[in-house]
Amino acid sequence: MGNVTPQLDSPAIELVGVHKRYGNRVAVVNLTLTVPRGEIFAFLGPNGAGKTTTIKMIAGLLRPHAGTVRVCGGEMNMNGAPVKARMSYVPDQPYLYDKLTGREFLDFVSQMYDLAPARRDAALADLAAPLGMNEFLDRLTETYSHGLKQKVVLAAALMHNPEVLVIDEPMVGLDPRTARAVKNLFRQRTRDGMTVFMSTHTLEVAEAIADRIGIFNLGQLVALGTLDELRALASREHSLEDIFLRLTEMSDETVA
């Protein structure tokens, strides 16, 4: 069923005519979107717009009722394991195993990705310091705050150096120092070719680091472009918050 062999010259993420519904409620309507390699793409929208549904389809956790989802050139379908091995997905709620330490959890993840111990240790050394994890990695994760859990799942997602990182609300629970470290990690990794697809309500984060921004509302992509292009579209020279509110208002009026 479809092409499951990733192609090196393909876009990082490609959605063509994607449609998803839950019973009679349509969550995503005929979504077509291409995200090139090496881009930080911010996916914005109000609650209930269909962002998490879209993210889960990209990650292979949901299947569209129509259309095609490709990641690194491979179709995300029932045989999508080769594609999933080349990406990472971080949900908005970090899930860890309570009776493992952070270090044991990361070791478990490294084994799932078949990382050699030397590569695992090098990856962890590169991530532990900027994310401020050294002080708590050997404690059971059941003692962690939301922010500490978020640090560990971010490290787990990046350890195998994925080609695509799909992440829902990356900065929730992080202190300002760690949030800045995460922004720097995203910039560094995308310079090396990784693609970041992030959904966020933190508009300042999107404004600060995104190469392009997509605004989603009522299951549809209502605006797409750089910050300057969105300013022109909204006829505003103000903050991303102003632009976001204006464009979502416009799309609400169109539907009404």
C-alpha positions as CSV (number, residue, x, y, z in Angstrom):
1,M,0.0,0.0,0.0
2,G,1.8,3.1,-1.2
3,N,5.4,3.9,-1.0
4,V,7.0,3.1,2.4
5,T,10.7,3.6,1.3
6,P,11.9,7.0,2.4
7,Q,13.4,9.2,-0.3
8,L,16.3,11.4,0.5
9,D,15.3,14.2,-1.9
10,S,11.7,14.3,-0.7
11,P,10.0,16.9,1.5
12,A,10.2,16.2,5.2
13,I,6.4,16.2,5.6
14,E,3.8,16.2,2.8
15,L,0.0,16.0,3.3
16,V,-2.2,15.9,0.2
17,G,-5.9,16.2,0.4
18,V,-6.0,14.9,4.0
19,H,-9.5,14.6,5.5
20,K,-10.4,13.3,9.0
21,R,-13.7,13.0,10.8
22,Y,-15.0,11.7,14.1
23,G,-18.5,10.5,13.4
24,N,-20.4,13.4,12.0
25,R,-17.8,15.9,13.1
26,V,-15.1,16.8,10.6
27,A,-11.7,17.6,12.3
28,V,-9.5,18.2,9.2
29,V,-10.8,19.3,5.8
30,N,-8.8,18.6,2.6
31,L,-5.5,19.6,4.1
32,T,-2.6,20.0,1.7
33,L,0.7,21.1,3.1
34,T,4.4,20.6,2.3
35,V,7.2,21.2,4.9
36,P,10.8,21.1,3.5
37,R,13.7,19.6,5.2
38,G,15.6,21.8,7.7
39,E,12.6,24.0,8.5
40,I,11.1,25.0,11.8
41,F,7.4,25.0,11.1
42,A,4.9,26.4,13.7
43,F,1.3,25.1,13.5
44,L,-1.0,27.5,15.3
45,G,-4.7,27.5,15.9
46,P,-7.4,27.9,18.6
47,N,-8.5,24.9,20.8
48,G,-10.5,22.4,18.8
49,A,-9.1,23.6,15.4
50,G,-7.8,20.1,14.5
51,K,-4.1,20.6,15.2
52,T,-3.6,17.6,17.4
53,T,-5.5,15.4,15.0
54,T,-3.2,16.6,12.2
55,I,-0.1,15.9,14.3
56,K,-1.3,12.4,15.2
57,M,-1.8,11.6,11.5
58,I,1.7,12.8,10.7
59,A,3.0,10.6,13.5
60,G,1.1,7.6,12.3
61,L,-1.2,7.4,15.3
62,L,-4.3,8.2,13.3
63,R,-5.1,7.4,9.7
64,P,-6.9,9.9,7.5
65,H,-10.3,9.0,6.0
66,A,-9.0,10.4,2.7
67,G,-5.7,11.8,1.4
68,T,-2.1,10.9,1.9
69,V,0.5,11.6,4.6
70,R,4.1,11.2,3.8
71,V,7.1,11.7,6.0
72,C,10.7,11.7,4.5
73,G,9.1,10.4,1.3
74,G,7.5,7.3,2.9
75,E,3.7,7.0,3.2
76,M,2.5,6.9,6.7
77,N,0.1,3.9,6.6
78,M,-0.2,0.4,8.2
79,N,3.3,-0.4,6.9
80,G,4.9,2.8,8.1
81,A,7.4,1.4,10.5
82,P,10.4,2.4,8.3
83,V,9.2,6.0,8.3
84,K,8.5,6.1,12.0
85,A,12.1,5.0,12.7
86,R,13.3,8.2,11.1
87,M,11.2,10.6,13.1
88,S,10.2,11.4,16.7
89,Y,6.9,12.4,18.2
90,V,6.4,14.2,21.5
91,P,2.8,14.7,22.7
92,D,1.6,17.6,24.7
93,Q,1.6,15.4,27.9
94,P,4.9,13.7,28.6
95,Y,4.5,10.0,29.5
96,L,7.3,8.1,31.4
97,Y,7.4,4.9,33.3
98,D,7.1,5.8,36.9
99,K,9.3,3.0,38.3
100,L,12.2,3.8,36.0
101,T,14.8,6.6,36.6
102,G,15.2,9.1,33.8
103,R,18.5,7.5,32.8
104,E,16.8,4.0,32.6
105,F,14.0,5.4,30.5
106,L,16.5,7.0,28.1
107,D,18.4,3.7,27.9
108,F,15.2,1.9,27.1
109,V,14.4,4.4,24.3
110,S,17.9,4.0,22.9
111,Q,17.5,0.3,22.8
112,M,14.2,0.6,20.8
113,Y,16.2,2.7,18.3
114,D,19.0,0.1,18.4
115,L,21.6,2.7,19.4
116,A,25.0,1.4,20.3
117,P,26.0,2.2,24.0
118,A,28.7,4.5,22.8
119,R,26.3,6.5,20.6
120,R,23.7,6.5,23.4
121,D,26.2,7.9,25.9
122,A,27.4,10.6,23.5
123,A,23.9,11.7,22.6
124,L,23.0,11.8,26.3
125,A,26.1,13.9,27.1
126,D,25.2,16.3,24.4
127,L,21.6,16.8,25.7
128,A,21.9,16.5,29.5
129,A,23.9,19.7,30.1
130,P,21.8,22.1,27.9
131,L,18.5,20.6,29.2
132,G,19.8,20.7,32.8
133,M,19.1,17.0,33.5
134,N,22.2,15.8,35.3
135,E,20.9,16.6,38.8
136,F,17.8,14.4,38.5
137,L,18.4,11.7,35.9
138,D,19.0,9.0,38.5
139,R,15.8,9.7,40.4
140,L,12.6,7.7,39.7
141,T,10.4,9.6,37.2
142,E,7.4,9.4,39.5
143,T,9.1,12.2,41.5
144,Y,9.4,14.5,38.5
145,S,7.5,17.7,37.9
146,H,5.9,18.2,34.5
147,G,8.8,20.3,33.5
148,L,11.4,17.6,34.4
149,K,9.3,15.0,32.5
150,Q,9.2,17.3,29.5
151,K,13.0,17.6,29.5
152,V,13.4,13.8,29.5
153,V,10.9,13.2,26.7
154,L,12.6,15.9,24.6
155,A,16.0,14.1,25.2
156,A,14.4,10.8,24.3
157,A,13.0,12.2,21.1
158,L,16.4,13.7,20.0
159,M,18.8,10.9,21.0
160,H,18.6,9.0,17.7
161,N,19.0,12.2,15.7
162,P,15.7,12.0,13.9
163,E,15.1,13.6,10.5
164,V,11.8,14.9,11.6
165,L,10.6,16.0,15.0
166,V,6.9,16.4,15.5
167,I,6.1,18.0,18.8
168,D,3.0,19.3,20.5
169,E,3.5,22.2,22.9
170,P,7.3,22.0,23.3
171,M,7.7,24.6,26.0
172,V,4.9,23.8,28.4
173,G,6.3,23.4,32.0
174,L,9.8,24.5,31.0
175,D,11.6,27.3,32.9
176,P,12.9,30.2,30.8
177,R,16.5,29.0,30.8
178,T,15.5,25.5,29.5
179,A,13.1,27.0,27.0
180,R,15.9,29.0,25.5
181,A,18.1,25.9,25.4
182,V,15.3,24.0,23.6
183,K,15.1,26.9,21.0
184,N,18.8,26.7,20.5
185,L,18.7,22.9,20.1
186,F,16.0,23.3,17.5
187,R,18.0,25.9,15.6
188,Q,21.1,23.8,15.8
189,R,19.4,20.6,14.7
190,T,17.6,22.2,11.8
191,R,20.8,23.7,10.6
192,D,22.1,20.1,10.4
193,G,19.0,19.1,8.3
194,M,16.4,18.1,10.9
195,T,12.8,19.4,10.5
196,V,10.7,20.5,13.4
197,F,7.0,20.6,13.1
198,M,5.6,22.1,16.3
199,S,2.1,22.9,17.5
200,T,2.0,25.6,20.1
201,H,-0.2,28.1,21.8
202,T,2.9,30.1,22.9
203,L,2.9,32.6,20.0
204,E,6.1,34.2,21.2
205,V,8.0,30.9,20.5
206,A,6.6,30.7,17.0
207,E,7.4,34.3,16.4
208,A,11.0,33.9,17.7
209,I,12.1,30.7,15.9
210,A,9.7,29.5,13.2
211,D,10.8,29.8,9.6
212,R,7.2,29.5,8.5
213,I,3.9,29.5,10.3
214,G,0.6,27.8,9.4
215,I,-2.6,29.0,11.1
216,F,-5.3,26.4,11.3
217,N,-9.0,27.0,12.2
218,L,-12.1,24.9,11.9
219,G,-10.2,22.0,10.3
220,Q,-8.6,24.2,7.6
221,L,-5.4,25.9,6.9
222,V,-6.4,29.5,6.7
223,A,-3.0,31.1,6.4
224,L,0.6,30.0,5.6
225,G,3.8,31.8,5.3
226,T,6.7,33.7,7.0
227,L,5.9,36.2,9.7
228,D,6.2,39.0,7.2
229,E,3.9,37.3,4.7
230,L,1.3,36.8,7.4
231,R,1.6,40.4,8.4
232,A,0.8,41.4,4.8
233,L,-2.1,39.0,4.7
234,A,-3.6,40.3,7.9
235,S,-2.8,43.9,6.9
236,R,-1.1,44.4,10.3
237,E,2.4,45.3,11.3
238,H,2.0,44.1,14.9
239,S,2.7,41.0,16.9
240,L,2.0,37.4,15.9
241,E,-0.8,37.5,18.5
242,D,-2.6,40.3,16.6
243,I,-2.1,38.5,13.3
244,F,-3.3,35.2,14.7
245,L,-6.5,36.8,16.2
246,R,-7.2,38.7,13.0
247,L,-6.8,35.7,10.6
248,T,-8.8,33.3,12.8
249,E,-11.5,36.0,13.0
250,M,-11.5,36.2,9.2
251,S,-11.9,32.5,8.8
252,D,-14.7,32.3,11.3
253,E,-16.5,35.1,9.4
254,T,-16.0,33.2,6.1
255,V,-17.6,30.0,7.5
256,A,-20.5,31.9,9.1
